[in-house]
């Protein structure tokens, strides 16, 4: 009887030891993921940034007759050039993007290359346009001279509450990076 009891005790000891090792590994992976794994992606805010984009300028001669929008919804109108130039020497993106006055939503504009955000504006209110934006911190290190297929990710926000709209708009662009 004692031989069978010793075998069961050894099995329990090994099982407990195996469980402790698994727990230590899980804790180690969790700590590594939380503190050491760096995400390159800038997060999309649930509420519009408090600051208005500093490079935004009013659109001259803009018609500010608002688009029809359903109750609780919104409507955007956009005007843009699909060619963007990034100058690594000054850390800026040169573009043409307008949020016409007839839009009912504030906009935050992102430029994403290979699913990585390299530019994100502040809030662009209806009736305003931008022609240059600063690169995000660290974006210049990720880019090399050349031409990239990219997208404008147009994030819409309610101008009263600042709450993010349910739908983002994507526009295909070409980004040329200069040293």
PyMOL commands that set and color helices and strands:
alter all, ss='L'
color gray80, all
select helices_A, chain A and resi 2-35+139-142
alter helices_A, ss='H'
color red, helices_A
select strands_A, chain A and resi 57-58+79-80+83-87+92-99+105-113+116-120+128-134+146-158+164-178
alter strands_A, ss='S'
color yellow, strands_A
deselect
rebuild
show_as cartoon
